[in-house]
Amino acid sequence: MKNISTLIVKGSVLVLMFVLLASCKNQQYIQRGDTLPTAFKKSMKLFQAEKYSEAASAFETVIQIGRGTDYGKKAQFMLAESYNEDERYLLAASEYERYISLFPRSEDRQIAQFKEAYCYYKLSPRYKLDQSYTRKAIEKFRLYNSRYQNSEKRQEAAQYITEMRAKLAKKHFYAADLYMRIDDYEAAITYYDLTIDQYPESIWAQRALVEKIKTYNIYAGRSIISKQKERYQKAVSAYETFIQLFPNGKYRSQADEHVDVARAALAELTVESDEKNSTARNDDSGSSY
C-alpha cells in the first residue's frame, strides 16, 4: 500500500509539473483577453527569442486587433522583420512593401525600402536560372538610391546593383557561348552584342568583345569566299571598339592575337583578289588579238 501511495504522489507531482509547464508555455503566446500592449509585448519576446515563425503569427494577430494604432504599425514592420530573419524572403519583401504603402511617412520607411530590395537580392539565383528576382532587386535598389541620395547605405546599394548587373551580363555571355557550341554564329554575336551594349561597365563586356572578334574570324573562315572579307572586316571593327572602350583592358593581348588573324586573312584575300584581277586582265588582253 505504501508503494502504491508513493507512486500516486509521484504521478500527481509529474502531472502538476506538466500542467505548470504547459501553462507557462501557453502564456508566451497571445491569449484571449490579452490587451493590445500585452499582445505586442509577447510578439516581441518571441522575436527576441529567435522564434521567428511563431513571432510572425503573433504579429499578424496584433495587426488584426490593432489596425489603425501605433501597435498595428509597429507590428506590420516587425512581421516583415520576422519573415526576413526566418529567411522567408519573398514573404518579407511583400510585407516590407505593404508597410511602405501603408505608412509612407514612417520613420522606418527608408530601412524598410532597403530591406525590401535586399530580400530580392537574397532571392536572386545563380546566373543560369531565371533572373526575374535579380532584375527586381536592381529596380528596388535604384529606387532606394533615387529617393535617399544622402543615405549611408547608398554605396552598399550601388555595390549590390553592380554585382547583380554582372550576373545578368554573365548570363548573356554564356548564352552566346552556348550558341558557339552549336556553330550558330549569328545568334552568338547577338548575345555578345547584348552583353556589350547593356553591361558595358562589366568585365563580361570586355570578354564579349574579344569573343566577338574570335567568332567573326571563325565565321569568316567557314564562309563562302564572297562573304569572308566582310566578316573579317567586322572582326577588325570589333577590335577597334575594344580599343576605344578598354585601351588597357585585361584581355587586350587576346584581342590583339585575334585581330592579327583577321588582318592576315584580309591581306591574303586582297592578294588573291589582285591575282585574279590580273589574270582576268591578261585574258582579256590576249583575246583581243
C-alpha positions in Angstrom: 0.0 0.0 0.0 2.8 2.3 0.9 4.4 1.8 -2.6 1.1 2.5 -4.3 0.7 5.7 -2.3 4.2 6.8 -3.2 3.5 6.1 -6.9 0.3 8.1 -6.8 2.1 11.0 -5.2 4.9 10.9 -7.7 2.4 10.7 -10.6 0.4 13.6 -9.2 3.6 15.7 -8.9 4.6 14.9 -12.6 1.1 15.8 -13.8 1.2 19.1 -11.8 4.6 19.9 -13.3 3.4 19.2 -16.8 0.4 21.4 -16.3 2.5 24.2 -14.9 5.0 23.9 -17.8 2.2 23.9 -20.3 0.6 26.9 -18.6 3.9 28.8 -18.6 4.5 27.9 -22.3 1.0 29.0 -23.3 1.5 32.3 -21.5 4.3 33.1 -24.0 1.6 33.3 -26.7 -1.2 35.7 -27.2 -4.3 34.6 -25.2 -7.9 35.6 -25.5 -8.4 38.7 -23.4 -4.8 40.0 -23.7 -4.6 43.7 -24.1 -3.0 45.1 -27.3 0.2 46.2 -25.5 0.4 42.8 -23.9 -0.1 41.1 -27.2 2.6 43.2 -28.8 5.0 42.6 -25.9 4.5 38.8 -26.3 5.2 39.0 -30.0 8.4 40.9 -29.4 9.6 38.4 -26.8 9.1 35.6 -29.4 11.1 37.6 -31.9 13.9 38.3 -29.5 13.9 34.5 -28.6 14.5 33.9 -32.3 11.2 32.1 -32.7 10.6 33.9 -35.9 7.8 31.7 -37.3 5.8 32.0 -34.1 6.6 35.7 -33.9 5.3 36.2 -37.4 2.0 34.6 -36.4 1.8 36.7 -33.3 2.5 40.0 -35.1 -0.3 39.1 -37.6 -2.7 38.8 -34.7 -1.5 42.2 -33.4 -2.1 43.7 -36.8 -5.6 42.4 -36.9 -6.6 43.6 -33.5 -4.6 46.8 -33.6 -5.3 48.1 -37.1 -5.1 51.9 -37.1 -3.0 52.1 -33.9 0.7 52.6 -33.4 1.0 49.0 -32.2 -0.5 47.8 -35.5 2.0 49.9 -37.4 4.9 48.5 -35.4 3.6 45.0 -35.8 3.5 45.4 -39.6 7.2 46.3 -39.7 8.1 43.5 -37.3 6.1 41.0 -39.3 8.4 41.8 -42.3 11.4 41.6 -39.9 10.3 38.1 -38.7 10.0 36.7 -42.2 13.3 38.3 -43.1 15.1 36.7 -40.1 13.4 33.4 -40.9 14.9 33.7 -44.4 11.4 33.7 -46.0 12.5 36.5 -48.3 9.6 36.6 -50.7 7.1 37.0 -47.8 9.4 39.5 -46.1 9.6 41.6 -49.3 5.9 41.6 -49.6 5.4 42.7 -46.0 8.0 45.5 -46.3 6.3 46.7 -49.4 2.9 46.7 -47.6 4.5 48.7 -44.7 5.9 51.3 -47.2 2.5 51.6 -48.8 0.5 51.8 -45.6 2.9 54.2 -43.8 4.6 56.3 -46.4 5.7 58.9 -43.8 7.0 56.5 -41.3 10.5 57.0 -39.8 11.2 53.3 -40.7 10.2 53.6 -44.4 13.8 54.1 -45.5 15.1 51.0 -43.8 12.0 49.1 -45.0 12.7 50.1 -48.6 16.3 49.0 -48.4 15.4 45.7 -46.8 12.7 45.0 -49.4 15.4 45.4 -52.1 17.8 43.2 -50.1 15.2 40.4 -49.9 15.0 40.3 -53.7 18.8 40.3 -53.7 18.8 37.2 -51.5 16.2 35.6 -53.8 18.5 36.2 -56.8 19.6 32.7 -58.1 22.8 31.6 -59.9 23.2 33.1 -63.3 21.9 30.1 -65.3 18.4 30.3 -63.8 15.6 32.8 -64.4 16.8 36.3 -63.3 13.4 37.9 -62.5 14.3 38.5 -58.9 17.7 39.8 -59.9 16.1 42.5 -62.1 13.6 43.2 -59.3 16.4 43.8 -56.8 18.2 46.1 -59.2 15.0 48.1 -59.7 14.3 48.3 -56.0 17.9 49.4 -55.1 17.8 52.0 -57.8 14.6 53.4 -56.5 16.1 53.4 -53.0 19.2 55.4 -54.2 17.0 57.8 -56.1 14.8 58.6 -53.1 17.5 58.6 -50.4 20.5 60.2 -52.1 22.2 61.0 -48.7 21.7 57.6 -47.2 24.6 55.9 -45.5 23.5 52.7 -47.4 23.6 54.3 -50.8 27.1 52.9 -51.6 26.1 49.5 -50.4 23.0 49.5 -52.6 25.2 50.6 -55.5 27.6 47.6 -54.9 24.6 45.2 -55.0 23.5 46.7 -58.3 26.9 46.3 -59.8 27.1 42.7 -58.6 23.7 41.8 -60.0 24.3 43.6 -63.3 27.5 41.5 -63.6 25.4 38.4 -63.1 23.0 39.4 -65.9 25.9 40.1 -68.1 27.4 36.7 -67.4 24.1 35.1 -68.3 24.1 36.8 -71.7 27.8 35.9 -72.2 27.2 32.2 -71.6 24.1 32.2 -73.8 26.5 33.3 -76.6 28.9 30.6 -75.6 26.1 28.1 -75.9 25.3 29.2 -79.5 29.0 29.0 -80.3 29.0 25.3 -79.4 26.3 24.6 -82.0 28.0 26.8 -84.6 25.2 29.4 -84.6 27.5 32.3 -85.1 24.8 35.0 -85.8 23.0 34.2 -82.6 26.3 34.1 -80.6 27.2 37.5 -81.9 23.7 38.8 -81.0 24.3 37.8 -77.4 27.8 39.1 -77.3 26.4 42.5 -78.5 23.7 42.4 -75.8 26.4 41.9 -73.2 28.5 44.8 -74.6 25.6 47.2 -75.1 23.6 46.6 -71.9 26.5 46.0 -69.4 29.5 48.0 -70.8 31.0 48.5 -67.3 31.3 44.8 -66.6 34.3 42.5 -67.2 31.9 40.4 -69.3 31.7 43.2 -71.8 35.5 43.0 -72.4 35.3 39.3 -72.7 32.3 39.5 -75.1 34.2 41.9 -77.4 37.2 39.5 -77.5 35.0 36.6 -78.2 33.1 38.6 -80.9 36.4 39.2 -82.7 37.2 35.5 -82.5 33.7 34.5 -83.6 33.9 36.6 -86.7 37.2 35.0 -87.6 35.8 31.5 -87.2 32.6 32.5 -89.1 34.6 34.1 -91.9 36.9 31.1 -92.2 33.9 28.8 -92.6 32.0 31.1 -95.0 32.0 31.1 -98.8 34.7 33.3 -100.4 32.3 36.1 -101.3 31.4 36.6 -97.5 34.8 36.2 -96.0 36.1 39.7 -96.5 33.0 41.3 -94.9 33.2 39.1 -91.8 37.0 39.6 -91.3 36.4 43.3 -91.6 33.7 43.0 -88.8 36.3 41.3 -86.7 38.7 44.2 -87.1 35.8 46.7 -86.4 35.1 44.8 -83.1 38.7 45.1 -82.2 38.7 48.9 -82.8 35.6 49.1 -80.5 37.6 47.1 -77.8 40.5 49.6 -78.1 38.1 52.6 -77.8 36.3 51.2 -74.7 39.1 49.2 -73.0 42.5 50.5 -74.2 44.2 49.0 -71.2 41.7 46.1 -70.8 42.6 42.9 -69.1 42.0 40.9 -72.3 44.0 43.3 -74.6 46.6 40.7 -75.6 43.9 38.2 -76.6 42.2 40.8 -78.7 45.5 41.7 -80.4 46.0 38.0 -81.3 42.6 37.6 -82.8 42.8 40.8 -84.8 46.2 39.8 -86.2 44.5 36.7 -87.6 41.7 38.8 -89.2 44.2 41.3 -90.7 46.4 38.5 -92.1 43.3 36.8 -93.7 42.2 40.1 -95.2 45.7 40.7 -96.6 45.7 37.2 -98.1 42.2 37.8 -99.6 43.5 41.0 -101.1 46.5 39.3 -102.7 44.2 36.5 -104.1 41.8 39.1 -105.5 44.6 41.1 -107.1 46.0 37.9 -108.7 42.5 37.0 -110.1 42.0 40.5 -111.5 45.5 40.5 -113.0 44.8 37.1 -114.7 41.4 38.3 -115.9 43.0 41.4 -117.5 45.7 39.3 -119.2 43.0 37.0 -120.5 41.1 40.0 -121.9 44.2 41.4 -123.4 45.0 38.1 -125.1 41.6 37.7 -126.5 41.8 41.0 -128.4 44.3 39.6 -130.9 
